[in-house]
Amino acid sequence: MNKAIIRPTLIYIIRLWAESDQGGWVWRVSLQPVQPRESMPLGFASLAEAMTFLQTAIVNVIPSDKEI
């Protein structure tokens, strides 16, 4: 009998917008988790901060080979 492989999944709605900042434009980011464990949007001052958050989230849900 084949076992179904349950793959970790992270689902976010991403919102990007530009704001004026000291004569230039900067991108702001908001991530809205779709999974119920976190329902509040997460705000970030930069795209780099959002990407760091996502990279950390990915590392925290990657299963070890023993778990697959």
mmCIF file of the N, C-alpha and C atoms, coordinates in Angstrom:
data_MODEL
# 
_entry.id   MODEL 
# 
loop_
_atom_site.group_PDB 
_atom_site.id 
_atom_site.type_symbol 
_atom_site.label_atom_id 
_atom_site.label_alt_id 
_atom_site.label_comp_id 
_atom_site.label_asym_id 
_atom_site.label_entity_id 
_atom_site.label_seq_id 
_atom_site.pdbx_PDB_ins_code 
_atom_site.Cartn_x 
_atom_site.Cartn_y 
_atom_site.Cartn_z 
_atom_site.occupancy 
_atom_site.B_iso_or_equiv 
_atom_site.pdbx_formal_charge 
_atom_site.auth_seq_id 
_atom_site.auth_comp_id 
_atom_site.auth_asym_id 
_atom_site.auth_atom_id 
_atom_site.pdbx_PDB_model_num 
ATOM 1   N N  . MET A 1 1  ? 0.844  -1.181 0.000  1.00 0.00 ? 1  MET A N  1 
ATOM 2   C CA . MET A 1 1  ? 0.000  0.000  0.000  1.00 0.00 ? 1  MET A CA 1 
ATOM 3   C C  . MET A 1 1  ? 0.890  1.245  0.000  1.00 0.00 ? 1  MET A C  1 
ATOM 4   N N  . ASN A 1 2  ? 0.605  2.161  -0.891 1.00 0.00 ? 2  ASN A N  1 
ATOM 5   C CA . ASN A 1 2  ? 1.363  3.409  -0.962 1.00 0.00 ? 2  ASN A CA 1 
ATOM 6   C C  . ASN A 1 2  ? 0.854  4.391  0.076  1.00 0.00 ? 2  ASN A C  1 
ATOM 7   N N  . LYS A 1 3  ? 1.804  5.021  0.763  1.00 0.00 ? 3  LYS A N  1 
ATOM 8   C CA . LYS A 1 3  ? 1.437  6.067  1.718  1.00 0.00 ? 3  LYS A CA 1 
ATOM 9   C C  . LYS A 1 3  ? 1.373  7.401  0.989  1.00 0.00 ? 3  LYS A C  1 
ATOM 10  N N  . ALA A 1 4  ? 0.383  8.186  1.323  1.00 0.00 ? 4  ALA A N  1 
ATOM 11  C CA . ALA A 1 4  ? 0.298  9.538  0.754  1.00 0.00 ? 4  ALA A CA 1 
ATOM 12  C C  . ALA A 1 4  ? 1.352  10.408 1.416  1.00 0.00 ? 4  ALA A C  1 
ATOM 13  N N  . ILE A 1 5  ? 2.023  11.199 0.629  1.00 0.00 ? 5  ILE A N  1 
ATOM 14  C CA . ILE A 1 5  ? 3.016  12.126 1.163  1.00 0.00 ? 5  ILE A CA 1 
ATOM 15  C C  . ILE A 1 5  ? 2.323  13.452 1.434  1.00 0.00 ? 5  ILE A C  1 
ATOM 16  N N  . ILE A 1 6  ? 2.393  13.870 2.675  1.00 0.00 ? 6  ILE A N  1 
ATOM 17  C CA . ILE A 1 6  ? 1.822  15.161 3.036  1.00 0.00 ? 6  ILE A CA 1 
ATOM 18  C C  . ILE A 1 6  ? 2.939  16.189 2.934  1.00 0.00 ? 6  ILE A C  1 
ATOM 19  N N  . ARG A 1 7  ? 2.776  17.092 2.012  1.00 0.00 ? 7  ARG A N  1 
ATOM 20  C CA . ARG A 1 7  ? 3.803  18.113 1.791  1.00 0.00 ? 7  ARG A CA 1 
ATOM 21  C C  . ARG A 1 7  ? 3.476  19.356 2.599  1.00 0.00 ? 7  ARG A C  1 
ATOM 22  N N  . PRO A 1 8  ? 4.484  19.924 3.255  1.00 0.00 ? 8  PRO A N  1 
ATOM 23  C CA . PRO A 1 8  ? 4.245  21.176 3.976  1.00 0.00 ? 8  PRO A CA 1 
ATOM 24  C C  . PRO A 1 8  ? 3.860  22.278 2.997  1.00 0.00 ? 8  PRO A C  1 
ATOM 25  N N  . THR A 1 9  ? 2.924  23.096 3.393  1.00 0.00 ? 9  THR A N  1 
ATOM 26  C CA . THR A 1 9  ? 2.449  24.170 2.535  1.00 0.00 ? 9  THR A CA 1 
ATOM 27  C C  . THR A 1 9  ? 2.282  25.445 3.343  1.00 0.00 ? 9  THR A C  1 
ATOM 28  N N  . LEU A 1 10 ? 2.785  26.538 2.825  1.00 0.00 ? 10 LEU A N  1 
ATOM 29  C CA . LEU A 1 10 ? 2.559  27.857 3.405  1.00 0.00 ? 10 LEU A CA 1 
ATOM 30  C C  . LEU A 1 10 ? 1.818  28.681 2.359  1.00 0.00 ? 10 LEU A C  1 
ATOM 31  N N  . ILE A 1 11 ? 0.719  29.299 2.769  1.00 0.00 ? 11 ILE A N  1 
ATOM 32  C CA . ILE A 1 11 ? -0.078 30.074 1.827  1.00 0.00 ? 11 ILE A CA 1 
ATOM 33  C C  . ILE A 1 11 ? -0.264 31.482 2.386  1.00 0.00 ? 11 ILE A C  1 
ATOM 34  N N  . TYR A 1 12 ? 0.142  32.464 1.606  1.00 0.00 ? 12 TYR A N  1 
ATOM 35  C CA . TYR A 1 12 ? 0.001  33.863 1.989  1.00 0.00 ? 12 TYR A CA 1 
ATOM 36  C C  . TYR A 1 12 ? -0.573 34.654 0.822  1.00 0.00 ? 12 TYR A C  1 
ATOM 37  N N  . ILE A 1 13 ? -1.367 35.638 1.145  1.00 0.00 ? 13 ILE A N  1 
ATOM 38  C CA . ILE A 1 13 ? -1.759 36.648 0.168  1.00 0.00 ? 13 ILE A CA 1 
ATOM 39  C C  . ILE A 1 13 ? -0.772 37.785 0.358  1.00 0.00 ? 13 ILE A C  1 
ATOM 40  N N  . ILE A 1 14 ? -0.143 38.220 -0.725 1.00 0.00 ? 14 ILE A N  1 
ATOM 41  C CA . ILE A 1 14 ? 0.859  39.281 -0.626 1.00 0.00 ? 14 ILE A CA 1 
ATOM 42  C C  . ILE A 1 14 ? 0.288  40.582 -1.185 1.00 0.00 ? 14 ILE A C  1 
ATOM 43  N N  . ARG A 1 15 ? 0.541  41.653 -0.460 1.00 0.00 ? 15 ARG A N  1 
ATOM 44  C CA . ARG A 1 15 ? 0.120  42.983 -0.914 1.00 0.00 ? 15 ARG A CA 1 
ATOM 45  C C  . ARG A 1 15 ? 1.367  43.853 -0.952 1.00 0.00 ? 15 ARG A C  1 
ATOM 46  N N  . LEU A 1 16 ? 1.624  44.464 -2.090 1.00 0.00 ? 16 LEU A N  1 
ATOM 47  C CA . LEU A 1 16 ? 2.775  45.356 -2.278 1.00 0.00 ? 16 LEU A CA 1 
ATOM 48  C C  . LEU A 1 16 ? 2.267  46.740 -2.651 1.00 0.00 ? 16 LEU A C  1 
ATOM 49  N N  . TRP A 1 17 ? 2.852  47.765 -2.056 1.00 0.00 ? 17 TRP A N  1 
ATOM 50  C CA . TRP A 1 17 ? 2.500  49.128 -2.433 1.00 0.00 ? 17 TRP A CA 1 
ATOM 51  C C  . TRP A 1 17 ? 3.716  50.021 -2.242 1.00 0.00 ? 17 TRP A C  1 
ATOM 52  N N  . ALA A 1 18 ? 3.761  51.089 -3.018 1.00 0.00 ? 18 ALA A N  1 
ATOM 53  C CA . ALA A 1 18 ? 4.864  52.043 -2.933 1.00 0.00 ? 18 ALA A CA 1 
ATOM 54  C C  . ALA A 1 18 ? 4.420  53.250 -2.114 1.00 0.00 ? 18 ALA A C  1 
ATOM 55  N N  . GLU A 1 19 ? 5.345  53.743 -1.301 1.00 0.00 ? 19 GLU A N  1 
ATOM 56  C CA . GLU A 1 19 ? 5.107  54.956 -0.510 1.00 0.00 ? 19 GLU A CA 1 
ATOM 57  C C  . GLU A 1 19 ? 6.253  55.925 -0.740 1.00 0.00 ? 19 GLU A C  1 
ATOM 58  N N  . SER A 1 20 ? 5.917  57.199 -0.714 1.00 0.00 ? 20 SER A N  1 
ATOM 59  C CA . SER A 1 20 ? 6.929  58.228 -0.836 1.00 0.00 ? 20 SER A CA 1 
ATOM 60  C C  . SER A 1 20 ? 7.744  58.279 0.454  1.00 0.00 ? 20 SER A C  1 
ATOM 61  N N  . ASP A 1 21 ? 9.061  58.363 0.317  1.00 0.00 ? 21 ASP A N  1 
ATOM 62  C CA . ASP A 1 21 ? 9.935  58.403 1.484  1.00 0.00 ? 21 ASP A CA 1 
ATOM 63  C C  . ASP A 1 21 ? 11.151 59.269 1.173  1.00 0.00 ? 21 ASP A C  1 
ATOM 64  N N  . GLN A 1 22 ? 11.204 60.443 1.741  1.00 0.00 ? 22 GLN A N  1 
ATOM 65  C CA . GLN A 1 22 ? 12.337 61.366 1.589  1.00 0.00 ? 22 GLN A CA 1 
ATOM 66  C C  . GLN A 1 22 ? 12.660 61.622 0.118  1.00 0.00 ? 22 GLN A C  1 
ATOM 67  N N  . GLY A 1 23 ? 11.632 61.917 -0.650 1.00 0.00 ? 23 GLY A N  1 
ATOM 68  C CA . GLY A 1 23 ? 11.834 62.259 -2.054 1.00 0.00 ? 23 GLY A CA 1 
ATOM 69  C C  . GLY A 1 23 ? 11.944 61.082 -3.001 1.00 0.00 ? 23 GLY A C  1 
ATOM 70  N N  . GLY A 1 24 ? 11.889 59.865 -2.484 1.00 0.00 ? 24 GLY A N  1 
ATOM 71  C CA . GLY A 1 24 ? 11.949 58.672 -3.326 1.00 0.00 ? 24 GLY A CA 1 
ATOM 72  C C  . GLY A 1 24 ? 10.777 57.766 -3.010 1.00 0.00 ? 24 GLY A C  1 
ATOM 73  N N  . TRP A 1 25 ? 10.800 56.604 -3.595 1.00 0.00 ? 25 TRP A N  1 
ATOM 74  C CA . TRP A 1 25 ? 9.741  55.629 -3.368 1.00 0.00 ? 25 TRP A CA 1 
ATOM 75  C C  . TRP A 1 25 ? 10.326 54.386 -2.729 1.00 0.00 ? 25 TRP A C  1 
ATOM 76  N N  . VAL A 1 26 ? 9.607  53.836 -1.765 1.00 0.00 ? 26 VAL A N  1 
ATOM 77  C CA . VAL A 1 26 ? 9.993  52.566 -1.153 1.00 0.00 ? 26 VAL A CA 1 
ATOM 78  C C  . VAL A 1 26 ? 8.792  51.611 -1.225 1.00 0.00 ? 26 VAL A C  1 
ATOM 79  N N  . TRP A 1 27 ? 9.095  50.350 -1.366 1.00 0.00 ? 27 TRP A N  1 
ATOM 80  C CA . TRP A 1 27 ? 8.049  49.339 -1.407 1.00 0.00 ? 27 TRP A CA 1 
ATOM 81  C C  . TRP A 1 27 ? 7.749  48.855 -0.004 1.00 0.00 ? 27 TRP A C  1 
ATOM 82  N N  . ARG A 1 28 ? 6.479  48.729 0.309  1.00 0.00 ? 28 ARG A N  1 
ATOM 83  C CA . ARG A 1 28 ? 6.005  48.166 1.565  1.00 0.00 ? 28 ARG A CA 1 
ATOM 84  C C  . ARG A 1 28 ? 5.315  46.845 1.235  1.00 0.00 ? 28 ARG A C  1 
ATOM 85  N N  . VAL A 1 29 ? 5.302  45.949 2.202  1.00 0.00 ? 29 VAL A N  1 
ATOM 86  C CA . VAL A 1 29 ? 4.768  44.614 1.976  1.00 0.00 ? 29 VAL A CA 1 
ATOM 87  C C  . VAL A 1 29 ? 3.880  44.204 3.142  1.00 0.00 ? 29 VAL A C  1 
ATOM 88  N N  . SER A 1 30 ? 2.795  43.542 2.817  1.00 0.00 ? 30 SER A N  1 
ATOM 89  C CA . SER A 1 30 ? 1.934  42.935 3.821  1.00 0.00 ? 30 SER A CA 1 
ATOM 90  C C  . SER A 1 30 ? 1.667  41.503 3.385  1.00 0.00 ? 30 SER A C  1 
ATOM 91  N N  . LEU A 1 31 ? 1.801  40.568 4.320  1.00 0.00 ? 31 LEU A N  1 
ATOM 92  C CA . LEU A 1 31 ? 1.486  39.164 4.057  1.00 0.00 ? 31 LEU A CA 1 
ATOM 93  C C  . LEU A 1 31 ? 0.293  38.776 4.916  1.00 0.00 ? 31 LEU A C  1 
ATOM 94  N N  . GLN A 1 32 ? -0.713 38.207 4.307  1.00 0.00 ? 32 GLN A N  1 
ATOM 95  C CA . GLN A 1 32 ? -1.895 37.734 5.036  1.00 0.00 ? 32 GLN A CA 1 
ATOM 96  C C  . GLN A 1 32 ? -1.878 36.214 5.003  1.00 0.00 ? 32 GLN A C  1 
ATOM 97  N N  . PRO A 1 33 ? -1.596 35.577 6.142  1.00 0.00 ? 33 PRO A N  1 
ATOM 98  C CA . PRO A 1 33 ? -1.631 34.109 6.156  1.00 0.00 ? 33 PRO A CA 1 
ATOM 99  C C  . PRO A 1 33 ? -3.032 33.611 5.845  1.00 0.00 ? 33 PRO A C  1 
ATOM 100 N N  . VAL A 1 34 ? -3.123 32.588 5.020  1.00 0.00 ? 34 VAL A N  1 
ATOM 101 C CA . VAL A 1 34 ? -4.406 32.019 4.667  1.00 0.00 ? 34 VAL A CA 1 
ATOM 102 C C  . VAL A 1 34 ? -4.777 30.912 5.656  1.00 0.00 ? 34 VAL A C  1 
ATOM 103 N N  . GLN A 1 35 ? -3.785 30.229 6.178  1.00 0.00 ? 35 GLN A N  1 
ATOM 104 C CA . GLN A 1 35 ? -4.037 29.175 7.151  1.00 0.00 ? 35 GLN A CA 1 
ATOM 105 C C  . GLN A 1 35 ? -4.494 29.797 8.466  1.00 0.00 ? 35 GLN A C  1 
ATOM 106 N N  . PRO A 1 36 ? -5.398 29.147 9.172  1.00 0.00 ? 36 PRO A N  1 
ATOM 107 C CA . PRO A 1 36 ? -6.026 29.764 10.342 1.00 0.00 ? 36 PRO A CA 1 
ATOM 108 C C  . PRO A 1 36 ? -5.124 29.992 11.551 1.00 0.00 ? 36 PRO A C  1 
ATOM 109 N N  . ARG A 1 37 ? -3.937 29.407 11.598 1.00 0.00 ? 37 ARG A N  1 
ATOM 110 C CA . ARG A 1 37 ? -3.129 29.572 12.807 1.00 0.00 ? 37 ARG A CA 1 
ATOM 111 C C  . ARG A 1 37 ? -2.694 31.024 13.026 1.00 0.00 ? 37 ARG A C  1 
ATOM 112 N N  . GLU A 1 38 ? -2.576 31.781 11.967 1.00 0.00 ? 38 GLU A N  1 
ATOM 113 C CA . GLU A 1 38 ? -2.252 33.211 12.072 1.00 0.00 ? 38 GLU A CA 1 
ATOM 114 C C  . GLU A 1 38 ? -3.219 33.960 11.165 1.00 0.00 ? 38 GLU A C  1 
ATOM 115 N N  . SER A 1 39 ? -4.090 34.744 11.754 1.00 0.00 ? 39 SER A N  1 
ATOM 116 C CA . SER A 1 39 ? -5.082 35.398 10.919 1.00 0.00 ? 39 SER A CA 1 
ATOM 117 C C  . SER A 1 39 ? -4.788 36.883 10.675 1.00 0.00 ? 39 SER A C  1 
ATOM 118 N N  . MET A 1 40 ? -3.903 37.478 11.448 1.00 0.00 ? 40 MET A N  1 
ATOM 119 C CA . MET A 1 40 ? -3.606 38.900 11.289 1.00 0.00 ? 40 MET A CA 1 
ATOM 120 C C  . MET A 1 40 ? -2.570 39.109 10.184 1.00 0.00 ? 40 MET A C  1 
ATOM 121 N N  . PRO A 1 41 ? -2.731 40.172 9.387  1.00 0.00 ? 41 PRO A N  1 
ATOM 122 C CA . PRO A 1 41 ? -1.711 40.482 8.383  1.00 0.00 ? 41 PRO A CA 1 
ATOM 123 C C  . PRO A 1 41 ? -0.376 40.811 9.060  1.00 0.00 ? 41 PRO A C  1 
ATOM 124 N N  . LEU A 1 42 ? 0.686  40.463 8.395  1.00 0.00 ? 42 LEU A N  1 
ATOM 125 C CA . LEU A 1 42 ? 2.031  40.760 8.879  1.00 0.00 ? 42 LEU A CA 1 
ATOM 126 C C  . LEU A 1 42 ? 2.592  41.869 8.006  1.00 0.00 ? 42 LEU A C  1 
ATOM 127 N N  . GLY A 1 43 ? 2.968  42.993 8.601  1.00 0.00 ? 43 GLY A N  1 
ATOM 128 C CA . GLY A 1 43 ? 3.472  44.121 7.832  1.00 0.00 ? 43 GLY A CA 1 
ATOM 129 C C  . GLY A 1 43 ? 4.989  44.182 7.862  1.00 0.00 ? 43 GLY A C  1 
ATOM 130 N N  . PHE A 1 44 ? 5.580  44.619 6.760  1.00 0.00 ? 44 PHE A N  1 
ATOM 131 C CA . PHE A 1 44 ? 7.033  44.724 6.639  1.00 0.00 ? 44 PHE A CA 1 
ATOM 132 C C  . PHE A 1 44 ? 7.390  46.046 5.982  1.00 0.00 ? 44 PHE A C  1 
ATOM 133 N N  . ALA A 1 45 ? 8.446  46.663 6.457  1.00 0.00 ? 45 ALA A N  1 
ATOM 134 C CA . ALA A 1 45 ? 8.881  47.944 5.915  1.00 0.00 ? 45 ALA A CA 1 
ATOM 135 C C  . ALA A 1 45 ? 9.581  47.799 4.571  1.00 0.00 ? 45 ALA A C  1 
ATOM 136 N N  . SER A 1 46 ? 10.003 46.580 4.238  1.00 0.00 ? 46 SER A N  1 
ATOM 137 C CA . SER A 1 46 ? 10.690 46.386 2.963  1.00 0.00 ? 46 SER A CA 1 
ATOM 138 C C  . SER A 1 46 ? 10.437 44.980 2.444  1.00 0.00 ? 46 SER A C  1 
ATOM 139 N N  . LEU A 1 47 ? 10.643 44.817 1.158  1.00 0.00 ? 47 LEU A N  1 
ATOM 140 C CA . LEU A 1 47 ? 10.526 43.507 0.545  1.00 0.00 ? 47 LEU A CA 1 
ATOM 141 C C  . LEU A 1 47 ? 11.576 42.562 1.116  1.00 0.00 ? 47 LEU A C  1 
ATOM 142 N N  . ALA A 1 48 ? 12.767 43.074 1.417  1.00 0.00 ? 48 ALA A N  1 
ATOM 143 C CA . ALA A 1 48 ? 13.835 42.246 1.981  1.00 0.00 ? 48 ALA A CA 1 
ATOM 144 C C  . ALA A 1 48 ? 13.412 41.662 3.329  1.00 0.00 ? 48 ALA A C  1 
ATOM 145 N N  . GLU A 1 49 ? 12.745 42.460 4.162  1.00 0.00 ? 49 GLU A N  1 
ATOM 146 C CA . GLU A 1 49 ? 12.276 41.960 5.460  1.00 0.00 ? 49 GLU A CA 1 
ATOM 147 C C  . GLU A 1 49 ? 11.235 40.854 5.271  1.00 0.00 ? 49 GLU A C  1 
ATOM 148 N N  . ALA A 1 50 ? 10.347 41.038 4.315  1.00 0.00 ? 50 ALA A N  1 
ATOM 149 C CA . ALA A 1 50 ? 9.323  40.025 4.047  1.00 0.00 ? 50 ALA A CA 1 
ATOM 150 C C  . ALA A 1 50 ? 9.966  38.732 3.558  1.00 0.00 ? 50 ALA A C  1 
ATOM 151 N N  . MET A 1 51 ? 10.963 38.850 2.693  1.00 0.00 ? 51 MET A N  1 
ATOM 152 C CA . MET A 1 51 ? 11.631 37.661 2.172  1.00 0.00 ? 51 MET A CA 1 
ATOM 153 C C  . MET A 1 51 ? 12.383 36.923 3.280  1.00 0.00 ? 51 MET A C  1 
ATOM 154 N N  . THR A 1 52 ? 12.995 37.663 4.192  1.00 0.00 ? 52 THR A N  1 
ATOM 155 C CA . THR A 1 52 ? 13.678 37.042 5.333  1.00 0.00 ? 52 THR A CA 1 
ATOM 156 C C  . THR A 1 52 ? 12.670 36.274 6.178  1.00 0.00 ? 52 THR A C  1 
ATOM 157 N N  . PHE A 1 53 ? 11.503 36.878 6.417  1.00 0.00 ? 53 PHE A N  1 
ATOM 158 C CA . PHE A 1 53 ? 10.449 36.201 7.166  1.00 0.00 ? 53 PHE A CA 1 
ATOM 159 C C  . PHE A 1 53 ? 10.043 34.906 6.469  1.00 0.00 ? 53 PHE A C  1 
ATOM 160 N N  . LEU A 1 54 ? 9.818  34.969 5.151  1.00 0.00 ? 54 LEU A N  1 
ATOM 161 C CA . LEU A 1 54 ? 9.393  33.784 4.403  1.00 0.00 ? 54 LEU A CA 1 
ATOM 162 C C  . LEU A 1 54 ? 10.471 32.700 4.394  1.00 0.00 ? 54 LEU A C  1 
ATOM 163 N N  . GLN A 1 55 ? 11.732 33.111 4.269  1.00 0.00 ? 55 GLN A N  1 
ATOM 164 C CA . GLN A 1 55 ? 12.820 32.130 4.295  1.00 0.00 ? 55 GLN A CA 1 
ATOM 165 C C  . GLN A 1 55 ? 12.858 31.402 5.635  1.00 0.00 ? 55 GLN A C  1 
ATOM 166 N N  . THR A 1 56 ? 12.667 32.138 6.725  1.00 0.00 ? 56 THR A N  1 
ATOM 167 C CA . THR A 1 56 ? 12.647 31.535 8.056  1.00 0.00 ? 56 THR A CA 1 
ATOM 168 C C  . THR A 1 56 ? 11.444 30.600 8.202  1.00 0.00 ? 56 THR A C  1 
ATOM 169 N N  . ALA A 1 57 ? 10.291 31.029 7.705  1.00 0.00 ? 57 ALA A N  1 
ATOM 170 C CA . ALA A 1 57 ? 9.094  30.194 7.778  1.00 0.00 ? 57 ALA A CA 1 
ATOM 171 C C  . ALA A 1 57 ? 9.293  28.891 7.014  1.00 0.00 ? 57 ALA A C  1 
ATOM 172 N N  . ILE A 1 58 ? 9.934  28.972 5.863  1.00 0.00 ? 58 ILE A N  1 
ATOM 173 C CA . ILE A 1 58 ? 10.180 27.777 5.054  1.00 0.00 ? 58 ILE A CA 1 
ATOM 174 C C  . ILE A 1 58 ? 11.109 26.813 5.788  1.00 0.00 ? 58 ILE A C  1 
ATOM 175 N N  . VAL A 1 59 ? 12.170 27.329 6.361  1.00 0.00 ? 59 VAL A N  1 
ATOM 176 C CA . VAL A 1 59 ? 13.119 26.490 7.089  1.00 0.00 ? 59 VAL A CA 1 
ATOM 177 C C  . VAL A 1 59 ? 12.424 25.784 8.252  1.00 0.00 ? 59 VAL A C  1 
ATOM 178 N N  . ASN A 1 60 ? 11.491 26.468 8.891  1.00 0.00 ? 60 ASN A N  1 
ATOM 179 C CA . ASN A 1 60 ? 10.814 25.897 10.054 1.00 0.00 ? 60 ASN A CA 1 
ATOM 180 C C  . ASN A 1 60 ? 9.795  24.823 9.710  1.00 0.00 ? 60 ASN A C  1 
ATOM 181 N N  . VAL A 1 61 ? 9.386  24.690 8.454  1.00 0.00 ? 61 VAL A N  1 
ATOM 182 C CA . VAL A 1 61 ? 8.398  23.672 8.095  1.00 0.00 ? 61 VAL A CA 1 
ATOM 183 C C  . VAL A 1 61 ? 8.949  22.579 7.195  1.00 0.00 ? 61 VAL A C  1 
ATOM 184 N N  . ILE A 1 62 ? 10.208 22.652 6.814  1.00 0.00 ? 62 ILE A N  1 
ATOM 185 C CA . ILE A 1 62 ? 10.787 21.604 5.962  1.00 0.00 ? 62 ILE A CA 1 
ATOM 186 C C  . ILE A 1 62 ? 10.976 20.357 6.811  1.00 0.00 ? 62 ILE A C  1 
ATOM 187 N N  . PRO A 1 63 ? 10.352 19.245 6.405  1.00 0.00 ? 63 PRO A N  1 
ATOM 188 C CA . PRO A 1 63 ? 10.485 18.019 7.182  1.00 0.00 ? 63 PRO A CA 1 
ATOM 189 C C  . PRO A 1 63 ? 11.847 17.384 6.960  1.00 0.00 ? 63 PRO A C  1 
ATOM 190 N N  . SER A 1 64 ? 12.283 16.610 7.941  1.00 0.00 ? 64 SER A N  1 
ATOM 191 C CA . SER A 1 64 ? 13.515 15.846 7.751  1.00 0.00 ? 64 SER A CA 1 
ATOM 192 C C  . SER A 1 64 ? 13.176 14.625 6.898  1.00 0.00 ? 64 SER A C  1 
ATOM 193 N N  . ASP A 1 65 ? 14.211 13.973 6.376  1.00 0.00 ? 65 ASP A N  1 
ATOM 194 C CA . ASP A 1 65 ? 14.001 12.782 5.547  1.00 0.00 ? 65 ASP A CA 1 
ATOM 195 C C  . ASP A 1 65 ? 13.270 11.690 6.329  1.00 0.00 ? 65 ASP A C  1 
ATOM 196 N N  . LYS A 1 66 ? 13.472 11.629 7.633  1.00 0.00 ? 66 LYS A N  1 
ATOM 197 C CA . LYS A 1 66 ? 12.841 10.608 8.463  1.00 0.00 ? 66 LYS A CA 1 
ATOM 198 C C  . LYS A 1 66 ? 11.331 10.817 8.559  1.00 0.00 ? 66 LYS A C  1 
ATOM 199 N N  . GLU A 1 67 ? 10.886 12.061 8.401  1.00 0.00 ? 67 GLU A N  1 
ATOM 200 C CA . GLU A 1 67 ? 9.466  12.373 8.525  1.00 0.00 ? 67 GLU A CA 1 
ATOM 201 C C  . GLU A 1 67 ? 8.693  12.082 7.254  1.00 0.00 ? 67 GLU A C  1 
ATOM 202 N N  . ILE A 1 68 ? 9.385  11.963 6.129  1.00 0.00 ? 68 ILE A N  1 
ATOM 203 C CA . ILE A 1 68 ? 8.695  11.763 4.846  1.00 0.00 ? 68 ILE A CA 1 
ATOM 204 C C  . ILE A 1 68 ? 8.379  10.291 4.656  1.00 0.00 ? 68 ILE A C  1 
# 
